[in-house]
């Protein structure tokens, strides 16, 4: 999908420098993927510890 957005050039440059990704489109795509992972993790963590009757599970080591 094509979309036009205005992103601060300093942010793009810093993200590119940190990640090593030179393509601006890929920098934006990776940023969105990271945002989704972070927000999904926050949502999941809010659900944690709510099952009071759950029995302990054996874990592989």
Secondary structure, DSSP 8 states (H G I E B T S, - for coil): --------HHHHHHHHHHH----HHHHHHHHHHHHHHHHHHHHHHHHTT--TT--------
